Each structure stands twice: as structure tokens, then as C-alpha cells.
Amino acid sequence: MVDKLSNDEIAKALETLPGWSREGDEIRKQYSFNDFLGSIAFVNAVAKLAEDAQHHPDITINYNKVSLALTTHDAGGLSERDVALASRADAAAKH
């Protein structure tokens, strides 16, 4: 079982994740790329990270924009797993 983060823990985590925002039991961010291929390359990188972590985001692709939404269903809200994957996604977006 994964522990759900408190509201204070979520707020502190979001301070370290620029561009991420909380919407209920999810954190979300939209990334922009130069073109569709850039979006797909990012999605493929996130897919690999998600498989490695066994933690999968909701992903929406709109041409050169990709939106990620993260929550931990097992915890009934946000957990450290969401914070970790968000950080890894941010790093992948920089490459």
C-alpha cells in the first residue's frame, strides 16, 4: 500500500515542480514542443519512465502540446510516486 500525501506535503512538493498544479486528487502539467514529433518523443520517454516505475499517468496529446495528469489510485489521492514521476517527466522534457 502506498501512503497518501497530506495537503501540506502536496503543497511543498508542488513548490519543487514548476508548472505543475493540483486539481483535486491529481497533479497536472502541460508541456509544449516545437512540433508533433517532439510531442511523441516526449510521450515515448514518459512511457518508458512510467513502465520502469509501474506508475502510469493519463496522457493527452494535442499536436505540439502534451498534458500529463498523475494520481495514485491505490492511495486514493496523491503520493510520493506522483511527485517522483512528475520530476522525471520534467527532466525528460528538457532533452
C-alpha positions in Angstrom: 0.0 0.0 0.0 1.2 3.5 -0.9 0.7 6.3 1.6 -1.3 9.3 0.5 0.4 12.7 1.0 -1.1 15.3 3.3 -2.2 18.7 1.8 0.9 20.3 3.3 3.2 17.6 1.8 1.5 18.2 -1.6 1.9 22.0 -1.4 5.6 21.6 -0.5 6.1 19.1 -3.4 4.5 21.5 -5.9 7.0 24.2 -4.9 9.7 21.9 -6.4 7.7 21.2 -9.6 7.4 24.3 -11.7 4.3 24.4 -13.9 2.5 21.6 -12.1 -0.8 22.3 -10.4 -3.2 20.4 -8.2 -6.7 19.6 -9.4 -8.4 17.6 -6.7 -6.6 14.3 -6.3 -4.4 14.9 -9.4 -1.4 17.0 -10.3 -1.3 18.2 -13.9 1.1 19.9 -16.3 1.0 20.8 -20.0 4.3 20.7 -22.0 4.9 22.5 -25.3 7.2 21.2 -28.0 8.3 22.5 -31.4 6.2 20.0 -33.4 4.2 16.8 -33.2 7.3 14.6 -33.4 8.7 16.4 -30.4 5.5 15.6 -28.5 5.6 12.0 -29.5 9.3 11.7 -28.5 8.4 13.1 -25.1 5.4 10.7 -24.7 7.7 7.8 -25.5 10.2 8.9 -22.9 7.4 9.3 -20.3 6.0 5.8 -21.3 9.4 4.3 -20.5 9.7 6.1 -17.2 6.1 5.1 -16.3 6.8 1.4 -17.1 10.0 1.4 -15.1 8.1 2.9 -12.1 5.0 0.8 -12.7 3.1 4.1 -12.3 1.2 5.4 -15.3 -0.1 8.9 -16.0 -3.0 10.0 -18.1 -1.6 11.5 -21.2 -3.3 13.8 -23.7 -1.6 14.8 -27.0 -2.7 17.9 -28.9 -0.2 18.3 -31.8 2.7 20.1 -30.1 1.3 20.0 -26.6 1.3 17.1 -24.2 -0.7 17.1 -20.9 0.1 14.8 -18.0 -2.2 14.0 -15.1 -0.9 12.0 -12.1 -2.6 10.4 -9.2 -2.1 7.2 -7.1 -5.3 5.2 -7.2 -4.0 2.7 -4.6 -3.6 5.6 -2.2 -6.8 7.3 -3.0 -5.0 10.5 -4.0 -1.5 11.9 -4.4 1.6 10.0 -3.2 5.3 10.3 -3.5 5.1 8.2 -6.6 3.3 11.1 -8.4 5.9 13.6 -7.3 8.8 11.4 -8.4 7.3 10.7 -11.8 6.4 14.4 -12.3 10.1 15.2 -11.6 11.3 12.6 -14.0 8.9 13.8 -16.7 10.2 17.4 -16.3 13.8 16.1 -16.8 12.7 14.1 -19.9 11.1 17.3 -21.4 14.5 19.1 -21.3 16.2 16.5 -23.6 
